[in-house]
């Protein structure tokens, strides 16, 4: 059984910790009174672990309503950032969020209830309270306090990053003195500068205090904090800061693995390239009281395509995540990354499927090689190849296509088995920028970055229109109407909606 981290579920005044783990083993403490909890170092360890709740992969967890995690199978980073992009076909068979995200018109999110990601503004308040309690206790050593505070600030900063790039600036409570006061009712949006500075402060603290290699696999680490901070700087056009952070990551001992496909297979998921991944348990079912699980093959395979082990997919006639032939054909034929897209297969009834009778290539980035029901492949969230491409981007924005920046990209291309960039790709800052976006698409498809990348590179919505989609009014999401209705006029809708 894997060494996995299980987020804690707080219910009313009690704390229930369940799960399957080896290295990182939270203690089952039963129902506790807030009068005497937390008191000991072990109590504070358990208390702080609530920060991991949004960063797993399960069907969801009971919050204000049933809520999903950022890396859950549904309403996740892949549907919010990749399905809506130019790399995947529209998927209308299930309607709802699948159709809304796939057509890149997010207007439907206005009607969401309290299961929306917008409710994670409450999580920010929760983390602010935990941080206050960590700061005031005398039972923790300075080292332990710094470590737990680093984990909680990593979670708070990362959540604010997600929310900023979903809804724009959202109201957050970062001062514990405001908790439980009228300030909670004031839903006035802060400036983007305010929220961006808060994200920077949290992620930088986390980078300064988290270990490079935690004792328990699955906990936040220094590389994750730096990589998230680097992406944050890029999204804010702070190229020099992004480059400085990228250079720190270059010195941390990460390296590209030789075999691209091995990054996504259970047997080789712990390696020199993966900086942080959601650790998944092959025996988990997606229940919020169990470990994380990987169900992505079911969303990639159509329901008439036999799986390797876990069975055929769920997409009726076509996979939810299907790569159009036009995008598939942009890959070099010798590109090892293309090999994880299946252009031809046979149905369970013996019918051959290919580009003559199927709309696109099937994604098999996470091969279903284990079971019994779902997969155990860890879900990759940040890896070194992404860092190299981000660093090349930052360098290009300040100095143009330098030899160093071009070599960073070529290192990734050579690992994939294809030639160096051509002269036309490096002839100017603009040409290299376009080459970088293409390379990010080939290297990082189905890893949850495409919407952010298209926005940052100035290609949203043009790239979607070129792919045959008709995107909605904004790359940002609308705030659910219920939140506006209860805000007494203080919360404004996302522009465009």
N, C-alpha and C positions, 0 to 999 in steps of 0.2 A: 504494500500500500504506500502511496506517495506521501511525502512530507508536505502537507498542505496547511494553509492558514484558513481558519474558519471564522468569518465575521461573527460578532456577538449580536444576539438579538435581545434588545431591552424591551420589556413589556411592563408597563405601569411602573411599580416600584421594585420589580424583580428583575434579576438578570439570569437568563438561561443560556448556558453554553453547551452546545452539542457538536458532534462532528467526529471525523476520523482523521487522525494525524499521528505522526511519529515524533519528529523533532520538536514541533511547536504544539504543545499540548495544553490548551487552556483548562483550568480546573472547573469541574462542575460544582457550582456553589449554591444552587438552589435559589429560593426566594429570599431576598435580602431587604432589610429596612434601610431607607435612605439616611436614617439617623446614624447607623453604624457602618455604612458602606459609602465610599471606600476608606479603609483604615490602614491596611498593611501594604507592603510593596506589591504583593501578589494581587491584592484588590485593585490597586492602581494600574497594574499591568492589564488586568482583565477589563477595567473601565476604559482605558485608552484604546483597546482593540476594537471598540465600536467604530473607529475611524475607517476600518476596512470595508464596512458594509456595502458602499456603492461600487466597489471595485472587484467584485467577483463575477461568476457566471452561473446563475441559477435562473429559474423561471421568474423569481422575484422574491420580495420579502414584505411582510405586513408593516407598512408605515402608517401614514395618515389614511391611505387606502393601499391597495396592493401596488407596490412600486417595483420598477425594474432597475437593475444595475447597469452601469455604463458598458459592461462587457457581456450582458445577458444575451441569449439568442434573439430576443425580440426587443424592439425599441432600443437598439444598442448602437455602439460606434459603427458597426458595419452597415446597418440600415440607415442611420442618420448621416453618415459621411461617404459611404461607398455606393450603396444601392442607388442613391440619388444622382450619382455622377455619370460621366460619359463612358465608363467602362462596363456598365451593365444595362441590360435591356429593361424596358418597362415591364412590370409584373402586375397585372390587374386581376388575376384569377381569384385572389382572396379578398380584394377590396381593402378597406380600412387603411391602417398605417402602411401596409406593404405597398399598396397602390399609390398612396400619397407620397411616400418617400421615393418610390421608383420613378415617378413622373416629375419629381423635383418641384412639386407645388405643395408647400407646407401649410396652406390655408386651413386644411382639415384639423390642424392641431389647436385651432381656436376653440374647438368644441370639446377638448379633452377635459376629463375630471381631475381629481386630485391624485390620480396615478401618474400624472405627467412628471417629467424631469424638473419642471419648474418648482415642484415641492422641495427640491433639494436646497432651496434657500433655508429651509428649516434645519437641514443637516449642518449648514454653516453655523447657525446659532448654537446647535448642539456641540460642535467642535470648539466654539469659542468658550462655552461653559467648561468643557473638559480641560482646555488649556488653562483657564483660571484656577481650577482645582489642582492641576499639576504644579502650577506656579506657587500655590499657597501651602501645599503639604510640606511637612518636615520629615516624613518617613522615607523619602527617596534620597539616594545619593545624588550628587550633582550630575554624575555620568548617566545614571538611570533616568533622571528627570530630563536631561538633554535628549536622550535617545527617544523616550516616549513623546516628548514635545515635538521632536523632529518628525515622527510618524504622523502625529495628529496634524501638524502644520502642512505636511506633504498632502494629506488627504484634503484639508481645507483649501489649500492653494490649487490643487488639481481640480477639485470640484468647481471652484470659481472660474478656472480656465474653461472647463466644459461649458458652464452656464453662460459665460461671456460670449462664446462662439456658437451658442444656440440662440440666445435671446438679446444679445447686446448687454450693456450694463444692467445688473439686477440689484435690488436692495439687499444688503447683507448687514448683519450685526457682527462687528469685530471687536467691540468694546463690551466686556462682560457686565459692566455697570448698567448697560441699556437693556439687558435681558429682563423680561417681566415688567417693563415699563411701557408707557405710551409709544415709545420709539418703535416697538414691534408693529404697531398699526400703521406707521408711516411707511408707505411703499413707494416713496419717491425714488426714482432711479438716480444713482450717483453718476458722476461723470465717468467716461471710459478711463480717463487718466487715474482717477481714484481707485477703480477696481484693478486696473493693470498694475498699479504700484503695490496694492495689497497682495496680488498674486506673486509678484516678484519677491516681496518680503518673505512670504511663507515658503516659497520654493527655495530661496537662497538659504533661509534658516535650515530647512531640511537637508540641503546639500552640504551644509557646514557641520551637521550633527549626526547624520545617518551613516552607518558603517558601509564600507565598500561591499562586504560580504557578510550579511547578517548570519547569526547562528542558526536561525530557522529559515529554510527556503520558503519563499513566498512573501516575506515581509519586505517593505519598502527599503530601497538601498540608495546609496549616494548617486550611482549612475542614473537611476530613474529620475531622481530630483534634478540633476544637471540636464539630462536630456529633455525633460519637460520644460525646464526653465529656458533652454535653448530654443525650443519650438515657440514658447511664449514670446521670446524676444523677436523671433522672425515674424510672428504674426503682428507684432507692434512696430515692425520696420526698424528695429534697433539692431542693425546689422553688426556693428562693432561689438556690442555686448554678446550677441549670438556667437560671433567668431571666437571671442575670448572663452566662452563656456565650452565651445566645441574643442578648443585646444586643451582644456582641462581633461576632457573625455579621451582625447588621443593618448594621454599619458597614463591611463588607468589600466592598461593591460588587455583591453578587448581586441579582438581580431576577427576577420571574416573566416568562416568555416569554408572548407573546400567544396562541399556538396550543398548547394542551395536547398534541395529538397529535404535534406536531413534536419533543417531547422524546424520543420513542422511535423516530424515523426516522433512518436512516443519514445522510442529507444534512444534517440539522440537529441532530445529537447533541451537538455542541460549542456551548454557548450560555451565556447569563447565569444560568441557573437550576440547571443540573446542577453540583453541587459535586465529585462524584467518581463515576466509572463504571468498570466493567471494560471496557477497550478491546478490542474484538473485531476479528478479521481475517476478512474474507469468504472468504478462501481456506483457512482453517484447517479441519481435520477433527475436532478434538477430541483428537488425539494429544498426549501430554504434552511432546513435543519441538517442537511447533508453537505458534503463537499461540493466544490465547483465541478461542472461537467462541460463537455464539448459536444454539442449537437449539430455542428455546422454541416456535416455531410448531408443531413436530412434536408437542409435548406438549399443545398447546391444540386443534389441529384433529383431528377424528375421521378415520379412515382412508378415509372415503368423501367427504371434503370437499376439493375442489381448492384448492390453495394459489394464491397470487398468482404466485410464481416457483419456490419450492423443492419444490412437490409436496404431495400430501395428507398428512395427519397420521398418527400412529402409533396413536392410541387406537382400539381395536377397537369401532367403532360409536358411540363417544362419546369426546370429548376427555378427557384426564386432568384438566385444569383446566377444569371446566365450572361456570358461575355459575347457581345455581338461579333459576327464574323469580321466586320470592318475593323474592330479594335484588335481582335485576335491576329489579323493579318499585319498589324503594325510591328509585331515581334519579328526579329530575325529568326529564320528557320533553325539556326544552330543555338538559339538562346535556351539555356537550361531552364529558365523561368517559364518558358512557353510550354515545357513538357508537363507542367502541372495543370494545364488546360486540356481537356479531352475532346478532340474534334470528331471522334468516331467511336461508337459503341453499339452494343447489341441489346435490345430490350429483353425482358424476361420471357417474352413470347417468340424470340428469335428474329426480330426485325432489326435490320441494320439502320442505324441513325447516323447521319452526317450532315454536311452543309446543304445537301440536296433536299432534305426533308426535316431539318431541325434548325431553329433560329439562331443558334450560337454554340459556343464551346462550353462544356461542363467544367466547373471549377473543382479540382481535387487537390487543393493546397493542403488540407488536413485529411490525409487518407484514413478511411475507417478500417484500420488494421487491428483494432481491439474492440472489445465489447465488455459485458454481454449485451447491453442495450445501447449505450452511448459510448463516446470515445474518451480516451484518457490523454490525448495530445494536449499539452499546455497551449494556451492561447497567447501567441506572441503579441506583446504590446509595444515594446521598444527594443530595437536591436542596433548593432554598431553600423550596419550598412546605411540605415536611416541617418545616423549621426554624420557619417561621411558626406552624404548628399546634402544635408543641412549646412555643413561647414563649407562645402563648395559653393552653395548658394550665398552664404553670408560673405564669403570672400569676393565673389563675383559682384555683389551689390556695392562693395566699397572700392575694389581694385580691378574689376573686370576679370576676364578668363585667364588668370595667371597659370603658369605651369603647374603650380601646386594644386590649384583647384581642379584643373583638367585631369591631373593624375589621380585625384581622389575618385573621380567618376570612372576613369578607366580601370581602376583597381576593381571596382564592382562589375564593370562590363566583362573584364577578363575572367573573373570568377564564374560568370555566366556562360563563358565560352564564346564570346563575340569580340570583334575587333575594337580598337580604340576609337574614340570619337573622330569624325572626319574634320577636315579643315573648315568646312562650312559651318559646322556646329560650334566652332570656337573662334569665329572670325570677329565677333563683337560681343559686348555684354548682352545685348538683346538675343543674339543667336544662341549664346551659351545658356541663357535663361530658359529659352524654349527647349533646348536639349536636356536641361536639368528636369523640367517638368515631365518630358517624355520618359526620362530614366526613372523618375520616381514612380510613374505609372507602371512601368514594366517590373520594377523591383518590389513595389509595395502594394500591388493590387490585392484586394481582399484583406487589408490590414487596418483599414479604418481611417485613412488620411485624405481621401480624394477631395471632398468638399473644401476642407481647409486649404489644400494645395491650390485648387482652382481659384479660390478667392485670393489667396496671397499672390499668386502669379498673374492676377488680373484677367483670368480666362473664364470666370463665371459672369454671365450665363452663356457666352459665345460657344464654349466647348459643348455645352448641352444641346444648344440649337443645332450645331453641326452634327451631333449624334442623333438628331431626330426627335429630341425632347422639347417640350414647351414649358420651361420653368416658370414658377410662380413669381410673385412680386419681390422676393428677397431671398438671399442665401441664408438669412436668419429665420428663426421660427417665430410665429406669433405667440404672445403670452396667452394662456388659456383664459377664456372670457370670465370664468368663475373668479379668478384671481383679481381681475379688474373690478368686477362687481362688488367684491367685499372690501375693496381698498379705500372706499369713501372718496374716490376721485383722485387718489394720490399716485396710483400706478397707471402709467401710459402704455398704450399698445406699441408693439414694435413697428417702426416706420414701414409703410407699404401695406399694412393690414388694417 
